[in-house]
Amino acid sequence: MSKTIQRIAVPTADGSTTLYIPQWDEHYHSVHGAVQESNHVFIHAGLLFYLESNANKSPIHILEIGLGTGLNALLTAKIAAEKKCSIHYTALEAYPLSDAEINLLDFSSAAGISDDTILKNIHASVWEQEEKINDCMQLCKHAKKLEDWQPSQSYDIIYFDAFAPSVQPELWNDAIFQKLFEASCSGTVLITYCVKGAVRRAMQAAGWQVKKIPGPPGKREMTRAIRP
């Protein structure tokens, strides 16, 4: 993938924006609602699902594959503040957005956030260094590919938000899900929008227990995997 990919902002149905890459015909988020999709897939089916059984876990370690616009991190920081839970958030992003592209993003109203300070903190934080995003969340961003990254700890929740297998096939195979399995612990939740059979079989081959669950508006199903 080229680092000089073109991204343009497009509105989505819930009033938030997403970015679109014309040469791949790929959106960063659903046009049915960027915030709505991220809340459904990663917050409700991932973070809040995990908290139901691990309310006293502190801190919670989250790994995101594909920081992208920072929307998942933004919504996670919001929940961390509301629930008063400590979160250490690690995000990988091989192709960071430019300042101009970041300025095109508008999530605050749809996300129920009164200002954009948290999103600015997410994108302004120094790479390869843990920094405070709000009183409840620390963020460490790594500007590298998942294939090249070596985990130094285990994670409780994994947001697998890479581009689709048709665009990034190298990120949806047995070896990748084995690597993530080894970077997890008993009870770790891996959540993704993708429900392709080949992807679910790759997860199962690595040892994950895989389940299809209802998807967000515009998508019938999604996948949640748990490490036994």
C-alpha positions as CSV (number, residue, x, y, z in Angstrom):
1,M,0.0,0.0,0.0
2,S,1.2,3.5,-0.8
3,K,1.6,6.0,1.9
4,T,0.4,8.7,-0.5
5,I,-3.2,7.4,-0.7
6,Q,-5.9,10.0,-1.3
7,R,-8.5,10.4,1.4
8,I,-11.6,12.5,1.1
9,A,-14.2,13.3,3.8
10,V,-17.8,12.1,3.3
11,P,-20.9,12.5,5.5
12,T,-22.5,9.5,7.1
13,A,-26.2,9.0,8.1
14,D,-25.7,9.8,11.9
15,G,-24.2,13.2,11.1
16,S,-20.6,12.2,11.6
17,T,-17.9,12.1,8.9
18,T,-15.8,9.3,7.6
19,L,-12.9,9.2,5.1
20,Y,-13.1,7.5,1.7
21,I,-10.2,6.2,-0.4
22,P,-11.3,6.3,-4.1
23,Q,-8.6,4.1,-5.5
24,W,-9.7,1.2,-3.2
25,D,-13.4,2.2,-3.1
26,E,-13.0,1.8,0.7
27,H,-14.5,3.8,3.6
28,Y,-13.0,4.0,7.0
29,H,-16.5,3.7,8.6
30,S,-20.0,2.8,7.5
31,V,-21.9,5.4,5.6
32,H,-24.9,4.3,7.6
33,G,-23.3,6.1,10.5
34,A,-19.6,6.2,11.5
35,V,-20.2,6.7,15.2
36,Q,-23.1,4.4,15.2
37,E,-21.0,1.6,13.7
38,S,-18.0,2.1,16.0
39,N,-20.3,2.1,19.0
40,H,-22.1,-1.1,17.9
41,V,-19.0,-3.1,16.9
42,F,-16.2,-2.1,19.2
43,I,-17.8,-0.4,22.2
44,H,-21.0,-2.4,22.9
45,A,-19.9,-5.8,21.5
46,G,-16.3,-5.4,22.7
47,L,-15.6,-3.1,25.6
48,L,-19.0,-3.1,27.3
49,F,-19.3,-6.8,26.7
50,Y,-16.0,-7.4,28.4
51,L,-16.8,-5.1,31.3
52,E,-20.0,-7.1,32.1
53,S,-17.8,-10.0,33.3
54,N,-14.8,-8.0,34.3
55,A,-16.1,-4.9,36.1
56,N,-13.3,-4.9,38.7
57,K,-10.5,-5.4,36.2
58,S,-8.0,-2.5,36.3
59,P,-6.4,-1.5,34.2
60,I,-7.9,-2.9,31.1
61,H,-5.4,-3.3,28.2
62,I,-6.8,-2.7,24.7
63,L,-5.1,-3.2,21.4
64,E,-6.4,-1.6,18.3
65,I,-5.4,-2.8,14.8
66,G,-5.8,0.3,12.7
67,L,-6.1,3.6,14.6
68,G,-7.3,5.3,11.5
69,T,-9.4,8.3,12.3
70,G,-9.1,7.8,16.1
71,L,-12.9,7.2,16.4
72,N,-12.6,3.9,18.3
73,A,-10.1,5.4,20.7
74,L,-12.3,8.5,21.2
75,L,-15.4,6.4,22.1
76,T,-13.3,4.2,24.4
77,A,-12.0,7.3,26.2
78,K,-15.5,8.5,26.6
79,I,-16.7,5.2,28.2
80,A,-13.6,5.1,30.4
81,A,-14.5,8.5,31.8
82,E,-18.2,7.5,32.3
83,K,-17.4,4.1,33.9
84,K,-14.4,5.4,35.9
85,C,-12.3,2.6,34.6
86,S,-8.6,2.7,33.9
87,I,-7.7,1.8,30.3
88,H,-4.3,1.5,28.7
89,Y,-4.8,1.7,24.9
90,T,-2.3,0.5,22.3
91,A,-2.9,1.4,18.7
92,L,-1.1,0.4,15.5
93,E,-1.3,2.5,12.4
94,A,1.0,2.0,9.4
95,Y,-0.5,4.9,7.4
96,P,-1.3,7.9,9.8
97,L,-3.6,10.7,8.7
98,S,-2.2,14.1,7.8
99,D,-3.2,17.1,9.9
100,A,-5.4,18.3,7.0
101,E,-7.2,15.0,7.0
102,I,-7.7,15.0,10.8
103,N,-9.2,18.5,10.5
104,L,-11.9,17.1,8.2
105,L,-13.2,14.8,10.9
106,D,-16.4,15.6,12.9
107,F,-17.6,13.1,15.5
108,S,-18.4,15.2,18.5
109,S,-22.2,15.8,18.0
110,A,-23.0,12.2,17.0
111,A,-20.8,10.8,19.8
112,G,-22.4,13.1,22.4
113,I,-19.1,14.8,23.2
114,S,-19.3,18.5,23.9
115,D,-15.8,19.4,22.6
116,D,-13.1,17.8,20.4
117,T,-10.3,18.0,22.9
118,I,-10.0,14.2,23.3
119,L,-9.8,13.6,19.6
120,K,-7.1,16.3,19.3
121,N,-5.2,14.7,22.1
122,I,-5.4,11.3,20.4
123,H,-3.9,12.6,17.2
124,A,-1.4,15.0,18.8
125,S,0.0,12.4,21.2
126,V,3.6,11.4,20.5
127,W,4.2,8.1,18.6
128,E,5.9,5.2,20.4
129,Q,5.2,6.8,23.8
130,E,2.4,6.4,26.3
131,E,0.5,9.6,26.9
132,K,-2.5,10.7,28.9
133,I,-5.7,11.2,26.9
134,N,-8.0,11.9,29.8
135,D,-8.1,11.1,33.5
136,C,-8.9,7.4,32.7
137,M,-7.1,6.5,29.5
138,Q,-3.5,6.3,28.5
139,L,-2.6,5.9,24.8
140,C,0.5,4.5,23.1
141,K,0.5,4.7,19.3
142,H,2.9,2.7,17.1
143,A,3.5,3.8,13.6
144,K,4.1,0.4,12.1
145,K,2.5,-2.6,10.4
146,L,1.0,-5.4,12.5
147,E,3.3,-7.8,10.7
148,D,6.4,-5.9,12.0
149,W,5.1,-5.2,15.5
150,Q,6.2,-7.4,18.4
151,P,3.9,-7.3,21.5
152,S,5.5,-6.9,24.9
153,Q,2.4,-7.7,27.0
154,S,-1.0,-9.4,26.8
155,Y,-4.3,-7.6,26.0
156,D,-7.8,-8.0,27.3
157,I,-9.6,-6.6,24.3
158,I,-8.5,-6.4,20.7
159,Y,-10.3,-4.1,18.2
160,F,-9.5,-5.6,14.9
161,D,-10.4,-2.7,12.6
162,A,-8.1,-3.3,9.6
163,F,-9.3,-2.6,6.1
164,A,-11.3,-5.4,4.4
165,P,-9.6,-8.6,3.4
166,S,-9.9,-7.6,-0.2
167,V,-7.7,-4.6,0.5
168,Q,-5.3,-5.9,3.2
169,P,-5.4,-9.7,2.8
170,E,-2.1,-10.0,4.6
171,L,-3.8,-9.1,7.9
172,W,-6.5,-11.7,7.9
173,N,-4.7,-15.0,7.9
174,D,-3.8,-17.8,10.3
175,A,-0.4,-16.3,11.3
176,I,-1.9,-12.9,12.2
177,F,-4.6,-14.4,14.4
178,Q,-2.0,-16.8,16.0
179,K,0.2,-13.7,16.8
180,L,-2.8,-12.0,18.4
181,F,-3.7,-15.2,20.3
182,E,-0.2,-15.2,21.8
183,A,-0.6,-11.5,22.8
184,S,-3.9,-12.3,24.6
185,C,-4.9,-14.1,27.8
186,S,-7.8,-16.2,29.0
187,G,-11.0,-14.3,28.4
188,T,-9.5,-11.9,25.9
189,V,-12.2,-10.6,23.5
190,L,-11.3,-10.0,19.8
191,I,-14.0,-8.0,17.9
192,T,-14.3,-7.2,14.2
193,Y,-16.8,-6.2,11.7
194,C,-15.7,-8.9,9.3
195,V,-17.6,-12.2,9.1
196,K,-16.0,-13.9,6.1
197,G,-15.7,-17.7,6.5
198,A,-12.0,-17.8,5.7
199,V,-11.4,-15.2,8.4
200,R,-13.4,-17.1,11.0
201,R,-11.6,-20.3,10.1
202,A,-8.2,-18.5,10.5
203,M,-9.2,-17.4,14.0
204,Q,-10.4,-20.9,14.9
205,A,-7.1,-22.4,13.7
206,A,-5.2,-20.1,16.0
207,G,-7.3,-21.2,19.0
208,W,-10.0,-18.5,19.3
209,Q,-13.6,-19.5,20.0
210,V,-15.5,-17.7,17.3
211,K,-19.1,-16.5,17.2
212,K,-21.2,-14.6,14.7
213,I,-23.3,-11.9,16.3
214,P,-25.7,-9.2,15.0
215,G,-24.0,-6.5,13.0
216,P,-24.6,-2.7,12.9
217,P,-27.1,-1.1,10.6
218,G,-26.3,-2.0,7.0
219,K,-24.5,-5.2,8.0
220,R,-26.3,-8.3,9.1
221,E,-23.5,-10.0,11.1
222,M,-20.1,-9.4,12.6
223,T,-17.6,-11.6,14.6
224,R,-16.7,-11.8,18.2
225,A,-13.9,-14.2,19.2
226,I,-12.8,-15.1,22.8
227,R,-9.6,-16.8,23.9
228,P,-10.6,-19.8,26.2
